[in-house]
Amino acid sequence: MSEPLKVGIAGLGTVGIGVIKILTQNADIIEQRAGRKIEVVAVSARSKSKDRGIDLGAYDWVDNTADIATHDNVDVVVELIGGSEGTAADLVRSSLDNARHVVTANKALIAHHGFELAQKAENNGVCLMYEAAVAGGIPVIKTIREGLAANKFRAVYGILNGTCNYILSVMRESGRDFYDVLKDAQKFGYAEADPAFDIEGVDAAHKLCILTSIAFGVKPDFDAIKVQGIAQINSTDIAYATEFGYRIKLLGVARKIEDKIMQVVEPCLVPIDSPMGIIEDVYNAVYVEGDFVETPLMTGKGAGERPTASSVVADIIDIARGVSVPTFGVPANSLKDAKWIDIGETNARYYLRLAVIDKPGVVADISAILKDQEISIEGMVQRGHDPGQCVPIVLTLHNARHVNMLRAVSIIKDLDACKEKPCLMRIEEL
Ligand SMILES: NC(=O)c1ccc[n+]([C@@H]2O[C@H](COP(=O)([O-])OP(=O)(O)OC[C@H]3O[C@@H](n4cnc5c(N)ncnc54)[C@H](OP(=O)(O)O)[C@@H]3O)[C@@H](O)[C@H]2O)c1
């Protein structure tokens, strides 16, 4: 057997501790598969004295986390701190510069700096691996980058944030409202104390950015993603969507249209029995459309100590085996600058919920505004009749240009009778 592969772990939170546990508990099978032992030699985090529930006495504690990058004994730096800037970013850059392999679960870092880091890895002859960064325990990176490498992709899309999917699932099952369910998600540890990245769609966008790059061979470009979260969705939307035969899901969608790419994260209506409609609770799913493979669906747990650690260690095993794959599946310098589609120019069917005063002429006004924007109504529901009071009106709309839809919504919003910000969602017939 070859020499053990020596690992330094920076960050000993949920994922870091999970990695040490799986490396310890499954050491035999991991050694057999890797063809050599994998040894944790050094660890680091902010607080040395924190009780982490496991004994870290066998490992060299590194006070200054940055020193892991130059630690004499470390072949692979495992960065599990998080964040696109600061300590994590500095450590990864310095590790690559010092010709250490890097394994990370840090989607924000890869989404914002992936191209630069991929170049650094290649220039220094080392690997930069990040399977755990997208969809936690589901090996979507390896599947798309390696298993499906012979395909041209038309689209990749997915439910990429378990917290949002949990909130939307519970809202539907219980009829409760968004902020109420969010509190539960925080209580059960699904959402962070500051859940902004999850519910505003930023976390899903980080992951989509990475998938887009691998699927289409383009430089990751986070700023090119149109991002919208789920906070505006209420129990009325969920109930109407169900009645119309849909589920509401926060979807990340990257689609190639001719030589351009559309990249968007937003809540959408998807058919109840579609591949995305059936994914509930904290589960994630990634679906690709390839020219030869057609439409494989990958689903499973997208976060948590054990699934995430499983993916981190899969990357370490690849390094131990000597497997080396370009960071985004192609040499970094061959990654292209994508031509991004202006979302305004795309077409879709839409769901539109309005809260308007129940009085004569309002529906006619709304219909006229939609007609002026060349948008035709597929269906309209107004439950109950309460003259002078605010009532919900829900419309489904035939295929329309997004820019026209936005213009119509902005005019409707300014009507005296319109009492709340309209809720507009795309209907994705996946
Ligand atoms: N949790 C998941 O389910 C999951 C899933 C997929 C990907 N990820 C990614 O995995 C990474 C780690 O997530 P996590 O949930 O394990 O985070 P976490 O529980 O908050 O742990 C973060 C760790 O980093 C350490 N740390 C923070 N700032 C530091 C600094 N300036 N210098 C040194 N150490 C520092 C913390 O030290 P102390 O413990 O001493 O405070 C802690 O041990 C993130 O990139 C995250 O996006 C997480």
The ligand as a Gaussian input file, in Angstrom:
#p B3LYP/6-31G(d) Opt

LIG

0 1
 N      -24.123000      22.282000       7.369000
 C      -24.470000      21.699000       6.229000
 O      -25.392000      20.885000       6.184000
 C      -23.725000      22.033000       4.966000
 C      -24.115000      21.409000       3.765000
 C      -23.399000      21.670000       2.590000
 C      -22.342000      22.558000       2.628000
 N      -22.019000      23.171000       3.812000
 C      -20.878000      24.092000       3.805000
 O      -19.872000      23.571000       4.659000
 C      -19.131000      24.621000       5.239000
 C      -19.153000      24.468000       6.752000
 O      -20.497000      24.493000       7.193000
 P      -20.909000      24.070000       8.691000
 O      -22.386000      23.935000       8.677000
 O      -20.070000      22.964000       9.167000
 O      -20.538000      25.407000       9.478000
 P      -20.438000      25.608000      11.040000
 O      -21.116000      24.511000      11.767000
 O      -20.843000      27.000000      11.310000
 O      -18.864000      25.459000      11.325000
 C      -17.936000      26.402000      10.882000
 C      -16.609000      26.089000      11.496000
 O      -15.674000      27.038000      11.019000
 C      -14.945000      27.586000      12.116000
 N      -14.612000      28.968000      11.811000
 C      -15.440000      29.998000      11.554000
 N      -14.744000      31.119000      11.340000
 C      -13.458000      30.807000      11.466000
 C      -12.253000      31.537000      11.362000
 N      -12.245000      32.839000      11.090000
 N      -11.092000      30.874000      11.562000
 C      -11.084000      29.547000      11.847000
 N      -12.192000      28.791000      11.948000
 C      -13.356000      29.418000      11.764000
 C      -15.864000      27.508000      13.308000
 O      -15.070000      27.498000      14.479000
 P      -15.687000      27.398000      15.947000
 O      -16.421000      26.087000      15.981000
 O      -14.530000      27.424000      16.842000
 O      -16.599000      28.566000      16.086000
 C      -16.579000      26.183000      13.037000
 O      -15.853000      25.116000      13.562000
 C      -19.766000      25.924000       4.722000
 O      -19.097000      26.345000       3.575000
 C      -21.180000      25.466000       4.340000
 O      -21.758000      26.284000       3.340000
 C      -22.679000      22.925000       4.962000

